[in-house]
Amino acid sequence: MSINPNFESKEYRINPYSMYRSIRSNSPVCQIQPGNLWVVTSYKDVEFVLKRDDLFSSSGFKAICKPDWLSEDCHRDMFVLAADLPLHKIRRRTINKAFIPRIINQLTPLLHETAERLVNDLKNPSPIEFVHDFSYPFAGAAMARLTGTEDTQNIDSIFEWLRQTEKLSPVKPSDADILSIENEMRKQNDYLLSIIHDRKTNPRDDIVGELLNAELDGEPLTDYQLRNILELFLTAGFHTVTHSLGMAMILFARQPEILQQLRKDQSRIPGFIEELLRFYPSAQSILRQTTEDVRFGDATIPKGEVVLMIVASANRDETVFEDPDTFDMHRSNAKAHLGFGLGIHNCIGSGLARLELRVAFEHLVRAFSRVNCAPDEELPWIKSFLSRGVSSLRLQLTG
């Protein structure tokens, strides 16, 4: 069946899952709008692409890291994200040495203190803005401690930088959007470089300090490489946690019985998190580029094409997950979700993201018994086909 889905449509923004289901059922490998990009939607095909880095190069990420329409000084490298073997293995080893358990474990008390403080501030009968008042400052506390940016950058500036970079796309946006994106990227680049220069003379026990002592092929990391690693940490760290928190609150509003179950038994929170990552993954798609012609049944993706692996579709594949459109925190194979990738490119920060979400939900479900928010069609969904979340979320919370 020939279909031509539009990932820029209003219907897609509100509910992409019905479109994914239609594509999976009728033409699981096809081209979509905008840009006639190729998509892979079934679990087995997404898993195949993730494992076959010889056929599907991570250079596909250059379509959003270094699009033709973006000024060269705003191009991103993201260090490991767009790297293939053997370079990826070398760079990943460098990051692993910095992302050590000692630094991560130091975050647990901070996360509890931050969550408790923010939850107390939310205990107000008036509607609150959850993204700005909880999600960003909570995730920001962890990222700031990790990167040593505490007390030097406010949440609003980080929020605006991330909001603009979410617009990065293989498809050229408007001139006004390009100007806004590049202005924020230049400000953030300058800020991260200032942090790096400061740590060279004022070392701290954080990831920047670890990275300054790390080597790549026997040489110290350059400032450009250090900046790209920090940018990767900040981008991934914020998006996964903030979007997941927002989607959980929307879920609580739609299915209040889930919140009640968690309030009665917090030991269910880890299972809830895994099902949340399956059901509402913050990363909808992963980019790759074909290194040769690749055939999937009746479809052939030509060499050199950018491919979107729709992990959010794979996570709803009925051949792997029974009754996939039902949220079930007791699902036995929920951890089979692909929300954190697979193979050599599995997310290095997945453990930290799970820790942050667990701490946040422990405090939120203890404090609030009911959540109310606007219907999905009235929510401000971000304009991205790589991520899914809301840019703001007004909630009425009941203690």
KEKE-3310 file (N, C-alpha, C; in steps of 0.2 Angstrom, whole numbers, plus 5000, padded with zeros to 4 digits):
npx = (5004:5003:5008:5009:5014:5013:5024:5023:5011:4996:4989:4998:5007:4998:4994:5005:5005:4995:4997:5009:5005:4997:5007:5016:5007:5004:5014:5028:5042:5045:5043:5042:5034:5041:5052:5053:5059:5066:5058:5059:5049:5044:5048:5057:5064:5069:5077:5086:5092:5099:5108:5116:5128:5137:5129:5121:5125:5130:5132:5121:5116:5121:5113:5105:5114:5123:5116:5114:5108:5112:5124:5141:5149:5140:5138:5137:5145:5144:5151:5151:5139:5137:5147:5155:5161:5179:5181:5170:5171:5183:5180:5169:5175:5183:5173:5166:5176:5175:5162:5160:5155:5156:5155:5142:5134:5136:5125:5113:5108:5107:5097:5086:5084:5082:5070:5061:5061:5056:5043:5037:5035:5026:5014:5001:4985:4982:4983:4999:5014:5021:5033:5042:5042:5045:5051:5062:5070:5073:5079:5089:5097:5104:5111:5119:5127:5134:5141:5147:5141:5134:5125:5129:5122:5106:5090:5081:5089:5095:5083:5078:5089:5088:5075:5076:5086:5079:5073:5081:5084:5083:5076:5075:5071:5061:5067:5067:5067:5079:5088:5085:5088:5102:5107:5105:5113:5126:5127:5127:5138:5148:5147:5149:5162:5168:5166:5175:5187:5188:5189:5201:5210:5204:5201:5188:5179:5171:5163:5169:5181:5186:5186:5195:5207:5207:5211:5213:5217:5230:5232:5227:5210:5203:5197:5186:5181:5179:5168:5158:5156:5150:5139:5132:5129:5121:5111:5105:5103:5094:5082:5077:5073:5065:5055:5050:5045:5035:5026:5022:5015:5004:4999:4995:4984:4975:4973:4970:4970:4982:4991:4986:4989:5002:5004:4999:5009:5025:5035:5032:5036:5049:5045:5035:5042:5049:5039:5034:5045:5044:5031:5029:5041:5054:5063:5058:5063:5078:5092:5100:5111:5111:5124:5125:5114:5099:5088:5071:5059:5047:5052:5066:5079:5089:5107:5116:5105:5096:5089:5075:5074:5060:5059:5048:5038:5042:5042:5028:5025:5015:5019:5028:5025:5012:4995:4999:4995:4990:4994:5004:5010:5015:5020:5029:5039:5044:5056:5062:5060:5065:5070:5082:5090:5102:5114:5131:5128:5120:5112:5123:5119:5108:5107:5108:5097:5086:5088:5085:5072:5066:5068:5061:5048:5045:5044:5034:5022:5019:5016:5005:4988:4980:4979:4976:4974:4974:4965:4974:4974:4974:4987:5004:5013:5030:5038:5044:5051:5060:5059:5047:5036:5030:5031:5027:5017:5002:4996:4983:4985:4981:4983)
npy = (4994:5011:5025:5042:5049:5063:5071:5083:5087:5093:5083:5073:5079:5079:5066:5055:5041:5034:5036:5030:5017:5014:5016:5005:4994:4995:4999:4997:5001:5016:5032:5048:5064:5079:5082:5069:5059:5043:5031:5018:5007:4995:4984:4973:4978:4990:4986:4979:4989:4996:4987:4985:4993:4994:4994:5005:5021:5031:5044:5049:5057:5069:5076:5084:5089:5095:5103:5109:5122:5128:5140:5138:5139:5136:5122:5106:5093:5083:5073:5057:5054:5055:5047:5033:5016:5013:5024:5028:5019:5022:5035:5033:5026:5036:5045:5036:5035:5047:5047:5042:5030:5036:5050:5051:5045:5054:5063:5059:5063:5077:5077:5072:5082:5093:5089:5088:5102:5108:5102:5106:5119:5118:5116:5123:5131:5137:5135:5128:5129:5116:5112:5123:5125:5114:5102:5107:5114:5104:5093:5101:5104:5092:5091:5103:5101:5090:5095:5106:5119:5126:5139:5148:5149:5152:5144:5148:5152:5140:5133:5141:5139:5125:5124:5130:5123:5111:5113:5110:5102:5091:5097:5114:5127:5142:5158:5167:5158:5151:5162:5164:5151:5151:5162:5158:5146:5151:5159:5149:5141:5149:5151:5137:5136:5145:5139:5128:5134:5140:5129:5124:5132:5133:5119:5107:5094:5086:5082:5089:5091:5078:5075:5084:5078:5067:5058:5057:5046:5047:5060:5076:5081:5092:5110:5111:5098:5095:5104:5099:5087:5091:5098:5087:5080:5089:5091:5078:5074:5084:5083:5069:5067:5079:5078:5066:5067:5077:5070:5059:5066:5070:5058:5054:5063:5058:5045:5042:5032:5025:5034:5033:5019:5020:5028:5020:5010:5012:5004:5000:5010:5009:4999:5006:5017:5010:5006:5018:5024:5015:5017:5031:5037:5049:5051:5050:5046:5039:5044:5038:5034:5027:5015:5008:5001:4996:4983:4980:4969:4974:4986:4997:5005:5018:5019:5031:5038:5047:5040:5038:5029:5024:5023:5025:5019:5006:5002:5001:4990:4977:4964:4961:4967:4964:4970:4984:4997:5000:5006:4997:4995:4983:4975:4962:4962:4975:4981:4978:4989:5001:5014:5019:5016:5004:4991:4997:5010:5012:5022:5031:5038:5032:5025:5036:5044:5036:5035:5049:5050:5041:5047:5059:5055:5048:5058:5066:5058:5055:5068:5072:5069:5070:5075:5087:5093:5101:5095:5084:5090:5103:5106:5112:5105:5101:5105:5094:5079:5071:5071:5070:5079:5092:5110:5118:5116:5117:5114:5108:5104:5092:5090)
npz = (5000:4996:5004:5011:5024:5034:5044:5049:5052:5060:5066:5068:5078:5089:5091:5087:5087:5082:5068:5067:5069:5058:5048:5051:5049:5035:5027:5032:5030:5023:5014:5021:5024:5031:5017:5011:5018:5024:5033:5046:5054:5061:5075:5073:5062:5066:5076:5068:5061:5071:5075:5064:5061:5050:5039:5041:5044:5058:5054:5049:5059:5056:5048:5056:5065:5057:5047:5030:5030:5041:5049:5048:5060:5069:5068:5075:5084:5093:5098:5101:5095:5081:5077:5069:5071:5069:5077:5085:5096:5102:5106:5114:5125:5131:5136:5145:5155:5161:5165:5178:5192:5205:5203:5199:5209:5219:5216:5221:5235:5231:5222:5229:5238:5229:5223:5234:5238:5226:5225:5236:5233:5223:5229:5229:5227:5215:5197:5190:5182:5175:5168:5168:5182:5188:5180:5172:5182:5190:5183:5179:5190:5192:5180:5181:5192:5188:5177:5182:5181:5190:5198:5188:5176:5172:5173:5163:5152:5148:5145:5134:5125:5123:5118:5106:5099:5097:5086:5076:5060:5046:5036:5030:5041:5044:5040:5051:5061:5059:5062:5076:5081:5078:5086:5099:5099:5098:5109:5119:5115:5118:5131:5136:5133:5141:5153:5152:5150:5163:5171:5169:5176:5188:5195:5197:5206:5195:5180:5170:5175:5175:5162:5157:5161:5153:5139:5121:5109:5115:5116:5124:5126:5114:5116:5108:5106:5120:5122:5114:5120:5132:5128:5122:5134:5141:5132:5130:5143:5148:5139:5140:5153:5156:5146:5149:5162:5160:5151:5160:5169:5162:5158:5171:5173:5163:5166:5181:5190:5189:5195:5208:5211:5212:5223:5233:5233:5232:5227:5215:5206:5199:5189:5183:5177:5167:5159:5155:5148:5137:5132:5131:5124:5125:5115:5099:5087:5079:5070:5055:5041:5025:5020:5009:4996:5004:5007:5012:5012:5001:4999:4995:5002:4995:4994:5004:5009:5021:5036:5047:5061:5069:5085:5094:5087:5086:5099:5101:5094:5090:5088:5097:5110:5120:5118:5115:5115:5127:5144:5155:5169:5175:5165:5158:5149:5147:5148:5136:5128:5116:5120:5124:5115:5107:5106:5101:5102:5113:5126:5136:5147:5153:5165:5174:5170:5174:5188:5191:5187:5195:5208:5207:5204:5216:5225:5219:5218:5231:5236:5228:5224:5214:5197:5185:5168:5152:5137:5125:5112:5115:5120:5120:5110:5106:5091:5083:5075:5080:5094:5107:5117:5128:5127:5137:5152:5160:5175:5187:5203:5216:5233)
capx = (5000:5007:5006:5013:5012:5016:5026:5022:5003:4993:4987:5004:5009:4994:4995:5009:5005:4990:5000:5014:5002:4995:5013:5018:5003:5003:5020:5033:5047:5042:5045:5037:5035:5044:5058:5054:5064:5064:5057:5058:5044:5043:5053:5063:5068:5073:5083:5091:5096:5103:5114:5120:5131:5140:5125:5118:5130:5128:5133:5114:5114:5124:5107:5102:5120:5127:5112:5116:5106:5115:5130:5147:5151:5135:5138:5138:5149:5141:5157:5150:5132:5137:5153:5155:5167:5182:5181:5165:5173:5188:5177:5165:5179:5185:5167:5165:5181:5173:5155:5161:5149:5158:5152:5134:5132:5135:5119:5107:5106:5105:5091:5080:5084:5079:5063:5057:5060:5051:5037:5034:5033:5020:5008:4997:4979:4982:4987:5006:5017:5025:5039:5046:5043:5048:5055:5068:5075:5075:5084:5095:5101:5108:5116:5123:5131:5138:5145:5150:5138:5130:5125:5132:5118:5099:5086:5078:5093:5095:5077:5078:5094:5086:5069:5078:5090:5074:5070:5086:5080:5086:5072:5076:5065:5060:5073:5067:5069:5086:5091:5084:5092:5110:5109:5105:5118:5132:5128:5128:5144:5153:5146:5152:5169:5170:5167:5181:5193:5188:5191:5209:5214:5201:5199:5183:5178:5165:5164:5173:5188:5188:5187:5202:5212:5206:5215:5210:5223:5236:5232:5222:5204:5203:5191:5180:5179:5176:5162:5153:5154:5146:5133:5129:5127:5116:5105:5102:5101:5087:5077:5075:5070:5060:5049:5047:5041:5029:5022:5020:5009:4998:4996:4991:4978:4971:4972:4971:4971:4989:4994:4983:4992:5009:5004:4999:5015:5030:5039:5030:5039:5054:5041:5031:5047:5051:5033:5033:5050:5041:5024:5030:5048:5055:5066:5054:5067:5086:5095:5106:5112:5113:5131:5124:5107:5097:5081:5067:5053:5046:5055:5073:5082:5096:5113:5116:5098:5095:5084:5073:5071:5055:5059:5042:5033:5044:5039:5021:5024:5010:5022:5033:5022:5005:4991:5004:4993:4988:4999:5004:5017:5017:5022:5035:5045:5044:5063:5064:5059:5071:5070:5089:5095:5104:5121:5136:5125:5115:5113:5127:5116:5102:5106:5106:5090:5082:5089:5082:5065:5064:5068:5056:5041:5044:5041:5028:5016:5018:5013:4999:4983:4976:4982:4971:4977:4970:4966:4979:4973:4976:4993:5009:5018:5035:5038:5050:5049:5065:5057:5040:5035:5027:5035:5024:5011:4999:4992:4980:4987:4978:4987)
capy = (5000:5017:5030:5047:5052:5070:5072:5090:5089:5094:5076:5069:5082:5078:5059:5051:5034:5031:5036:5025:5010:5014:5014:4998:4989:4995:5000:4998:5005:5020:5039:5053:5072:5083:5080:5062:5055:5036:5029:5011:5007:4989:4982:4969:4982:4995:4982:4977:4995:4998:4982:4984:5000:4993:4996:5011:5025:5036:5050:5052:5063:5076:5080:5089:5092:5100:5104:5114:5128:5131:5142:5133:5140:5133:5115:5102:5086:5078:5068:5050:5053:5054:5043:5026:5012:5012:5031:5028:5015:5026:5041:5031:5024:5042:5047:5031:5036:5053:5046:5036:5030:5041:5057:5050:5043:5060:5066:5056:5068:5083:5075:5072:5089:5097:5087:5090:5109:5110:5099:5111:5126:5117:5115:5129:5129:5139:5131:5129:5128:5111:5111:5128:5126:5107:5098:5110:5115:5097:5090:5106:5103:5086:5093:5108:5098:5086:5099:5112:5125:5128:5146:5152:5149:5151:5139:5151:5152:5134:5132:5144:5136:5118:5125:5132:5117:5106:5115:5108:5097:5091:5102:5121:5131:5149:5163:5169:5152:5150:5167:5162:5145:5152:5166:5154:5141:5155:5160:5143:5139:5154:5149:5131:5137:5149:5134:5124:5138:5141:5123:5123:5136:5131:5112:5104:5086:5085:5078:5093:5090:5071:5076:5088:5074:5062:5058:5053:5044:5049:5068:5079:5083:5100:5113:5110:5091:5096:5108:5095:5082:5094:5099:5081:5078:5093:5090:5071:5074:5088:5081:5063:5068:5084:5076:5060:5070:5080:5064:5056:5070:5070:5051:5054:5066:5054:5038:5044:5025:5024:5038:5030:5013:5022:5031:5015:5006:5016:4999:5000:5015:5007:4996:5012:5021:5006:5006:5025:5024:5011:5020:5038:5038:5056:5051:5047:5043:5040:5045:5034:5035:5020:5015:5005:5000:4991:4980:4978:4967:4977:4993:4997:5012:5018:5021:5038:5041:5048:5035:5038:5023:5026:5019:5025:5015:4999:5001:4999:4984:4972:4957:4961:4969:4962:4975:4989:5004:5000:5007:4992:4995:4976:4972:4958:4963:4982:4983:4977:4995:5004:5021:5021:5014:4997:4990:5002:5017:5013:5028:5031:5041:5029:5024:5043:5046:5031:5038:5055:5049:5037:5051:5064:5051:5046:5064:5069:5054:5056:5074:5074:5063:5071:5079:5089:5097:5102:5089:5084:5094:5110:5106:5115:5100:5103:5104:5090:5072:5067:5070:5071:5082:5099:5115:5120:5111:5120:5108:5109:5098:5091:5086)
capz = (5000:4995:5009:5011:5030:5035:5051:5051:5052:5067:5069:5070:5084:5094:5092:5082:5088:5077:5062:5067:5068:5051:5043:5053:5046:5028:5023:5038:5027:5017:5014:5024:5023:5026:5014:5008:5023:5025:5040:5048:5060:5065:5080:5070:5057:5070:5079:5063:5059:5076:5076:5058:5059:5044:5033:5043:5048:5063:5051:5048:5063:5053:5045:5061:5068:5053:5041:5025:5031:5047:5048:5050:5067:5074:5067:5081:5082:5098:5099:5099:5092:5074:5075:5068:5072:5076:5081:5091:5102:5106:5109:5120:5130:5134:5140:5150:5160:5165:5168:5183:5197:5210:5202:5198:5216:5223:5214:5224:5240:5228:5218:5234:5241:5224:5222:5239:5238:5221:5226:5241:5229:5219:5233:5228:5224:5208:5192:5190:5175:5178:5164:5170:5189:5191:5176:5171:5188:5193:5178:5178:5196:5191:5175:5183:5197:5184:5172:5186:5179:5196:5199:5183:5171:5174:5169:5157:5146:5146:5142:5127:5120:5121:5114:5099:5096:5095:5079:5071:5056:5039:5032:5032:5044:5041:5041:5058:5065:5059:5066:5083:5083:5078:5091:5105:5099:5099:5116:5123:5114:5122:5139:5138:5132:5147:5159:5151:5152:5170:5175:5168:5181:5194:5194:5202:5206:5191:5174:5166:5178:5173:5155:5156:5162:5149:5132:5115:5105:5118:5116:5128:5122:5112:5118:5104:5108:5127:5122:5111:5125:5137:5124:5122:5141:5143:5128:5132:5150:5149:5135:5142:5160:5156:5142:5152:5168:5158:5149:5166:5172:5157:5159:5178:5172:5159:5169:5188:5193:5189:5201:5214:5212:5214:5229:5237:5233:5228:5224:5208:5202:5193:5183:5180:5173:5161:5154:5153:5142:5131:5130:5129:5124:5124:5109:5095:5081:5079:5063:5052:5034:5022:5017:5002:4995:5009:5005:5017:5009:4994:4999:4995:5003:4992:4997:5005:5011:5029:5038:5053:5065:5074:5091:5097:5084:5088:5106:5101:5089:5093:5088:5103:5116:5120:5119:5116:5116:5134:5148:5160:5173:5177:5159:5160:5144:5146:5147:5129:5124:5113:5121:5126:5109:5107:5103:5103:5103:5119:5130:5142:5153:5155:5173:5178:5169:5178:5194:5191:5186:5201:5214:5205:5205:5223:5229:5216:5219:5238:5237:5225:5223:5207:5192:5179:5163:5146:5133:5121:5107:5117:5123:5116:5108:5103:5084:5081:5074:5084:5101:5109:5123:5128:5129:5144:5154:5165:5179:5193:5207:5222:5238)
cpx = (5004:5004:5011:5012:5016:5017:5026:5015:5001:4991:4992:5007:5005:4994:4998:5008:5000:4993:5006:5011:5000:5001:5015:5014:5003:5009:5026:5039:5045:5045:5040:5038:5036:5050:5059:5059:5061:5063:5056:5054:5043:5049:5059:5067:5072:5078:5088:5095:5101:5109:5118:5123:5135:5136:5121:5122:5127:5129:5126:5112:5117:5118:5104:5108:5123:5122:5115:5114:5109:5122:5136:5149:5146:5134:5140:5141:5146:5145:5156:5143:5133:5144:5152:5161:5173:5182:5176:5168:5179:5185:5173:5169:5181:5179:5166:5170:5179:5166:5156:5156:5150:5154:5144:5131:5131:5129:5113:5104:5103:5098:5085:5079:5080:5072:5059:5056:5055:5044:5033:5031:5027:5014:5004:4991:4978:4985:4994:5008:5023:5032:5044:5047:5045:5053:5062:5073:5077:5080:5091:5099:5106:5114:5121:5128:5136:5143:5149:5147:5134:5131:5128:5128:5111:5095:5083:5082:5094:5089:5076:5083:5091:5079:5071:5082:5085:5072:5075:5083:5084:5082:5073:5070:5065:5066:5073:5069:5076:5090:5091:5088:5100:5111:5110:5111:5125:5133:5130:5135:5149:5153:5150:5160:5172:5171:5173:5187:5194:5191:5198:5213:5210:5197:5193:5182:5171:5167:5169:5180:5190:5190:5194:5208:5212:5210:5211:5216:5229:5237:5226:5216:5205:5197:5185:5177:5176:5169:5157:5151:5149:5139:5129:5126:5121:5110:5101:5099:5094:5082:5073:5071:5064:5054:5046:5043:5034:5024:5019:5014:5003:4995:4992:4984:4973:4969:4974:4972:4978:4993:4992:4987:4999:5009:5003:5005:5020:5035:5038:5033:5044:5050:5037:5036:5048:5045:5032:5038:5048:5035:5025:5037:5049:5059:5062:5058:5075:5088:5100:5106:5115:5120:5130:5116:5105:5089:5077:5060:5053:5049:5063:5075:5089:5101:5113:5110:5098:5088:5082:5071:5066:5055:5052:5037:5035:5042:5032:5020:5020:5014:5027:5030:5014:5001:4995:5002:4990:4994:4999:5010:5019:5019:5029:5041:5046:5051:5066:5063:5066:5073:5077:5093:5096:5111:5126:5134:5120:5117:5117:5124:5110:5101:5105:5099:5085:5082:5085:5074:5062:5063:5062:5049:5040:5041:5035:5022:5015:5014:5006:4994:4979:4979:4977:4975:4973:4970:4972:4979:4974:4983:4998:5014:5024:5035:5045:5048:5055:5063:5050:5039:5031:5031:5033:5018:5008:4995:4989:4982:4983:4982:4983)
cpy = (5006:5022:5036:5051:5059:5071:5079:5092:5089:5087:5072:5072:5080:5070:5055:5044:5030:5031:5031:5018:5009:5012:5007:4993:4989:4996:5002:5002:5009:5027:5043:5060:5074:5080:5073:5058:5048:5035:5021:5011:5001:4987:4979:4973:4987:4992:4981:4983:4997:4994:4983:4991:4999:4996:5003:5015:5030:5043:5053:5057:5070:5080:5085:5092:5097:5101:5109:5121:5132:5134:5138:5133:5137:5125:5112:5095:5081:5072:5061:5049:5051:5050:5036:5022:5013:5018:5031:5025:5019:5032:5039:5029:5031:5045:5042:5033:5042:5051:5041:5036:5035:5047:5056:5049:5049:5064:5065:5061:5074:5082:5075:5079:5094:5096:5089:5098:5111:5108:5104:5117:5125:5116:5121:5128:5132:5135:5133:5127:5123:5111:5117:5127:5119:5104:5101:5111:5109:5094:5095:5106:5097:5088:5098:5105:5093:5090:5105:5118:5128:5136:5151:5153:5148:5146:5142:5151:5145:5131:5134:5141:5129:5119:5126:5126:5111:5107:5112:5102:5097:5096:5109:5124:5138:5153:5165:5164:5151:5156:5166:5156:5147:5157:5162:5149:5145:5157:5154:5140:5143:5152:5143:5132:5141:5144:5130:5128:5140:5135:5122:5127:5135:5124:5111:5097:5085:5082:5083:5092:5083:5072:5079:5084:5068:5063:5054:5052:5047:5057:5070:5081:5091:5103:5112:5103:5092:5099:5103:5089:5085:5096:5093:5079:5082:5092:5083:5071:5078:5085:5074:5064:5073:5081:5070:5062:5073:5075:5060:5060:5070:5063:5051:5057:5062:5048:5039:5037:5023:5028:5035:5023:5015:5025:5026:5011:5009:5010:4998:5005:5013:5003:5001:5016:5017:5007:5013:5026:5020:5015:5027:5040:5045:5056:5047:5043:5044:5040:5041:5036:5029:5021:5011:5004:4995:4989:4978:4976:4970:4984:4992:5004:5013:5020:5029:5042:5042:5044:5037:5032:5026:5022:5019:5021:5007:4998:5000:4993:4978:4965:4956:4962:4968:4969:4982:4996:5005:5001:5001:4992:4988:4972:4968:4960:4971:4985:4982:4983:4997:5011:5023:5018:5006:4997:4995:5009:5017:5019:5028:5034:5038:5027:5031:5045:5042:5034:5044:5054:5046:5042:5056:5061:5050:5052:5067:5064:5054:5062:5075:5068:5064:5076:5081:5094:5097:5096:5090:5089:5101:5111:5108:5110:5103:5101:5100:5083:5068:5066:5072:5074:5089:5104:5119:5116:5114:5114:5111:5103:5098:5087:5080)
cpz = (5000:5000:5009:5018:5031:5043:5054:5052:5059:5070:5072:5077:5090:5096:5087:5082:5083:5070:5061:5066:5061:5046:5045:5049:5039:5024:5028:5036:5022:5018:5017:5022:5030:5023:5011:5012:5023:5032:5041:5054:5064:5070:5077:5066:5061:5073:5074:5061:5064:5077:5070:5056:5053:5038:5035:5047:5052:5060:5049:5053:5061:5050:5050:5065:5064:5046:5036:5027:5037:5046:5051:5057:5072:5073:5074:5079:5087:5100:5098:5095:5085:5072:5074:5070:5067:5080:5086:5097:5106:5109:5115:5126:5134:5138:5146:5156:5164:5168:5173:5189:5203:5209:5202:5205:5220:5221:5218:5230:5236:5225:5223:5237:5236:5223:5227:5239:5232:5222:5231:5238:5225:5223:5234:5225:5217:5203:5192:5183:5177:5174:5167:5178:5192:5186:5175:5177:5191:5189:5178:5184:5195:5186:5177:5188:5193:5180:5176:5184:5184:5197:5194:5176:5173:5170:5163:5151:5144:5142:5135:5122:5118:5116:5106:5095:5094:5088:5074:5067:5049:5034:5034:5035:5041:5043:5048:5062:5065:5063:5074:5085:5083:5084:5098:5105:5100:5106:5120:5121:5118:5129:5140:5138:5138:5153:5158:5153:5159:5174:5174:5173:5188:5194:5199:5201:5202:5185:5170:5169:5176:5166:5153:5157:5158:5142:5127:5110:5108:5118:5121:5123:5120:5115:5114:5105:5115:5126:5119:5116:5130:5134:5124:5129:5142:5139:5130:5139:5152:5146:5138:5148:5159:5152:5146:5158:5165:5155:5154:5169:5168:5158:5166:5177:5168:5162:5177:5192:5194:5194:5207:5216:5215:5221:5234:5238:5229:5225:5217:5203:5197:5187:5179:5175:5167:5156:5151:5147:5136:5128:5127:5129:5122:5117:5104:5089:5083:5072:5061:5044:5031:5019:5010:5002:5000:5007:5011:5013:5002:4994:4999:4996:5000:4996:4998:5008:5019:5031:5046:5056:5070:5080:5094:5094:5086:5095:5107:5096:5093:5093:5094:5110:5115:5121:5120:5117:5123:5139:5154:5163:5175:5170:5160:5155:5143:5145:5140:5125:5121:5114:5122:5120:5110:5104:5106:5104:5109:5123:5136:5148:5155:5162:5176:5176:5173:5185:5195:5191:5193:5207:5213:5207:5213:5227:5226:5218:5227:5240:5234:5223:5217:5203:5186:5174:5157:5142:5128:5115:5108:5120:5118:5114:5104:5095:5082:5080:5077:5091:5102:5116:5122:5130:5135:5146:5161:5169:5185:5197:5213:5227:5241)
residu = (MET:SER:ILE:ASN:PRO:ASN:PHE:GLU:SER:LYS:GLU:TYR:ARG:ILE:ASN:PRO:TYR:SER:MET:TYR:ARG:SER:ILE:ARG:SER:ASN:SER:PRO:VAL:CYS:GLN:ILE:GLN:PRO:GLY:ASN:LEU:TRP:VAL:VAL:THR:SER:TYR:LYS:ASP:VAL:GLU:PHE:VAL:LEU:LYS:ARG:ASP:ASP:LEU:PHE:SER:SER:SER:GLY:PHE:LYS:ALA:ILE:CYS:LYS:PRO:ASP:TRP:LEU:SER:GLU:ASP:CYS:HIS:ARG:ASP:MET:PHE:VAL:LEU:ALA:ALA:ASP:LEU:PRO:LEU:HIS:LYS:ILE:ARG:ARG:ARG:THR:ILE:ASN:LYS:ALA:PHE:ILE:PRO:ARG:ILE:ILE:ASN:GLN:LEU:THR:PRO:LEU:LEU:HIS:GLU:THR:ALA:GLU:ARG:LEU:VAL:ASN:ASP:LEU:LYS:ASN:PRO:SER:PRO:ILE:GLU:PHE:VAL:HIS:ASP:PHE:SER:TYR:PRO:PHE:ALA:GLY:ALA:ALA:MET:ALA:ARG:LEU:THR:GLY:THR:GLU:ASP:THR:GLN:ASN:ILE:ASP:SER:ILE:PHE:GLU:TRP:LEU:ARG:GLN:THR:GLU:LYS:LEU:SER:PRO:VAL:LYS:PRO:SER:ASP:ALA:ASP:ILE:LEU:SER:ILE:GLU:ASN:GLU:MET:ARG:LYS:GLN:ASN:ASP:TYR:LEU:LEU:SER:ILE:ILE:HIS:ASP:ARG:LYS:THR:ASN:PRO:ARG:ASP:ASP:ILE:VAL:GLY:GLU:LEU:LEU:ASN:ALA:GLU:LEU:ASP:GLY:GLU:PRO:LEU:THR:ASP:TYR:GLN:LEU:ARG:ASN:ILE:LEU:GLU:LEU:PHE:LEU:THR:ALA:GLY:PHE:HIS:THR:VAL:THR:HIS:SER:LEU:GLY:MET:ALA:MET:ILE:LEU:PHE:ALA:ARG:GLN:PRO:GLU:ILE:LEU:GLN:GLN:LEU:ARG:LYS:ASP:GLN:SER:ARG:ILE:PRO:GLY:PHE:ILE:GLU:GLU:LEU:LEU:ARG:PHE:TYR:PRO:SER:ALA:GLN:SER:ILE:LEU:ARG:GLN:THR:THR:GLU:ASP:VAL:ARG:PHE:GLY:ASP:ALA:THR:ILE:PRO:LYS:GLY:GLU:VAL:VAL:LEU:MET:ILE:VAL:ALA:SER:ALA:ASN:ARG:ASP:GLU:THR:VAL:PHE:GLU:ASP:PRO:ASP:THR:PHE:ASP:MET:HIS:ARG:SER:ASN:ALA:LYS:ALA:HIS:LEU:GLY:PHE:GLY:LEU:GLY:ILE:HIS:ASN:CYS:ILE:GLY:SER:GLY:LEU:ALA:ARG:LEU:GLU:LEU:ARG:VAL:ALA:PHE:GLU:HIS:LEU:VAL:ARG:ALA:PHE:SER:ARG:VAL:ASN:CYS:ALA:PRO:ASP:GLU:GLU:LEU:PRO:TRP:ILE:LYS:SER:PHE:LEU:SER:ARG:GLY:VAL:SER:SER:LEU:ARG:LEU:GLN:LEU:THR:GLY)
# end
